[in-house]
Amino acid sequence: MAVVGDCKVEGTIHIKGNVEGNVKGGAAVVVGENALIRGSVRAEEAVVSGRVEGNLTISARLTLRASSSVEGDIDAQAITIEKGAVINGTIEMGSKPQ
């Protein structure tokens, strides 16, 4: 499944296909292993197993699984990065994302 446009939910959103647009989850964003997001991601928490081509702004915890790939800047309070995760961008921790 592919979505073209922004996605915004108040709870948790699980992405298993492709999204070309920004994703905002009030509670959490979960990016599946075969998923691709071309746009920014904002949430309280996020778990990325797939690919994100855009910036991640996470107000609490970000988890990057071994299969993840991020092409963009990351701003999060706390980050867990599994061996094998790929990041091409800057990481800022401890600031208060808006």
N, C-alpha and C positions, 0 to 999 in steps of 0.2 A: 504494500500500500504506500502511496506517496501523497503527501500533503503539500500544497503550495500556499503559503500564507502563514501568519503568526498563530501560535497556539497558546492559550492562556487558561489555566485552571486554578481553582482555589486549593485543591488537595494535591494528590500525587498523579503524575502523568507518566505512563510507560510508553516509550517510543520503540517500536519494533521494525519500522519501515524507514522511509525517507521523508524528511521535512525540509523544505526550502523556505525558511522564515525563522523568526525568533520564537523561542519556547520559554514560557514563564510558568513555573509551578509554585503555588503558594507554599506547599509543604516540601515536595521533592520531585525531581526529574530523574527517571531511570532510562538510560540509553542502552538498548539491547546490543548484543554482540554483532549482529548484522545490520544495525541501524546506522543512518547517516543524518546528521543535522547540519545544514548550511545556514547558520545564523547564530545569534547569541543565545545563551542559556542563562536564566536567572532563577534561583530557587533558594530555599532555606538549606536543603541538602540535595546532593546529586550523586548518583552512581553511574559511571560511564564504562561500558564494556565495548561499545562501538566507536564510531568516528564522529568528532565534532569539528567543523570548520567555522570557527567563530569564537568569541570571547565567552568565558564562564565567570559569572559573578554569583558566588555562593556564600550566603550569610552565616552558615555554620560549617558542616563537614562535606568535603568532596572526596569521593573514592574513585580512583582510576584503576580499573582492572588490568590485568596483563595484556588483554587483547585490545585495549583502548588506544586511540590516536587523537590527539588534540592539536589543531593548527590554529592557535590563537592565544590570547593572554588569559591568565587565571588569577582571580582575586577571591580568596576564601579564608575563613578563620582557621580551618584545620584541613590538612590534606593527607590522604593515605595513597601511596603510589606503589602498585605491585610491580615486581621485576618484569620487564617486557613492555610496559606502557611507553608510548611515544608522545613527547610534548615538544612542539615547535612554537615557542612563545615565551613570554615572561611569566613568572609566578610571584604573586604578592600575597603574603600571609599576615594575618593579625590585624589588618585594617578593617574598618566597618563598611562593607559594601552597601551601596545605596540602591 
